[in-house]
């Protein structure tokens, strides 16, 4: 049994006309939009939360960079773990800068 009863002979214009003929017209009510808008909850932007999260992310990143630079400079040797940690912190720094400023770009 073929469930795909597609009629390829119908043009877009004919399909549009058929849909418009079968469409139910809504009642004209000028108070509909204001009534719906008035029932919506008040919009309370949480700007402070976004700023606090960005500041926290920057502080964590600065702490990670300080920790990593101090750790590597005290041992005077790079290990595979140090290189992977550098790569992770660099990528997280890029993502954080992109989240803070969407126009930020690392075009290398």
C-alpha positions as CSV (number, residue, x, y, z in Angstrom):
1,X,0.0,0.0,0.0
2,X,1.4,3.3,-1.0
3,X,0.9,6.0,1.6
4,X,2.5,8.8,-0.5
5,X,-0.5,10.1,-2.5
6,X,1.5,12.9,-4.0
7,X,0.0,14.6,-7.1
8,X,2.9,16.0,-9.0
9,X,0.7,17.6,-11.6
10,X,-0.5,20.4,-9.2
11,X,1.3,23.6,-9.6
12,X,2.1,26.0,-6.8
13,X,-0.4,28.5,-7.9
14,X,-3.2,25.9,-8.1
15,X,-2.2,24.6,-4.6
16,X,-2.2,28.1,-3.2
17,X,-5.7,28.7,-4.7
18,X,-7.0,25.5,-3.3
19,X,-5.7,26.3,0.2
20,X,-7.1,29.8,0.1
21,X,-10.6,28.4,-0.9
22,X,-10.6,26.0,2.0
23,X,-9.2,28.4,4.5
24,X,-11.3,29.5,7.4
25,X,-11.4,33.3,7.8
26,X,-11.0,34.5,11.4
27,X,-13.5,36.9,12.8
28,X,-12.4,40.5,12.7
29,X,-11.8,41.5,16.3
30,X,-9.8,44.7,16.8
31,X,-9.4,43.9,20.5
32,X,-7.8,40.5,20.1
33,X,-4.1,41.6,19.9
34,X,-4.3,44.1,22.8
35,X,-6.2,41.6,24.9
36,X,-3.6,38.8,24.3
37,X,-0.6,41.2,24.9
38,X,-2.2,42.5,28.1
39,X,-2.5,38.9,29.4
40,X,1.2,38.1,28.9
41,X,3.5,38.3,32.0
42,X,5.6,41.4,32.4
43,X,9.0,41.2,30.8
44,X,11.7,41.4,33.4
45,X,15.1,41.4,31.8
46,X,17.8,39.6,33.9
47,X,20.7,41.7,32.7
48,X,22.5,41.5,36.0
49,X,22.6,37.7,35.8
50,X,24.2,37.7,32.4
51,X,26.8,40.3,33.5
52,X,27.5,38.3,36.7
53,X,28.0,35.1,34.7
54,X,30.4,36.8,32.3
55,X,32.4,38.3,35.1
56,X,32.6,34.9,36.9
57,X,33.7,33.2,33.6
58,X,36.4,35.9,33.1
59,X,37.6,35.5,36.7
60,X,37.8,31.7,36.4
61,X,39.7,32.0,33.1
62,X,42.2,34.5,34.6
63,X,42.7,32.2,37.6
64,X,43.3,29.2,35.2
65,X,45.8,31.2,33.2
66,X,47.7,32.4,36.3
67,X,47.7,28.9,37.8
68,X,49.0,27.3,34.5
69,X,51.7,29.9,33.9
70,X,52.9,29.7,37.5
71,X,52.9,25.9,37.3
72,X,54.9,25.7,34.1
73,X,57.3,28.4,35.1
74,X,58.1,26.7,38.4
75,X,58.9,23.4,36.7
76,X,60.6,24.8,33.6
77,X,59.2,21.9,31.6
78,X,56.3,21.3,29.3
79,X,54.4,18.0,29.6
80,X,51.7,16.7,27.4
81,X,49.2,17.5,30.1
82,X,50.4,21.1,30.1
83,X,50.0,21.4,26.4
84,X,46.5,19.9,26.5
85,X,45.6,22.2,29.4
86,X,46.9,25.2,27.4
87,X,44.8,24.2,24.4
88,X,41.7,23.7,26.5
89,X,42.1,27.1,28.2
90,X,42.7,28.8,24.9
91,X,39.6,27.3,23.4
92,X,37.5,28.2,26.5
93,X,38.9,31.7,26.4
94,X,37.8,32.0,22.8
95,X,34.3,30.8,23.5
96,X,34.0,33.1,26.5
97,X,35.1,36.1,24.5
98,X,32.7,35.2,21.8
99,X,29.8,34.9,24.3
100,X,30.7,38.3,25.8
101,X,31.0,40.0,22.5
102,X,29.4,38.2,19.5
103,X,31.3,40.4,17.1
104,X,34.6,39.0,18.5
105,X,36.4,36.9,15.9
106,X,39.6,34.9,15.9
107,X,40.5,35.3,12.2
108,X,43.9,33.7,12.0
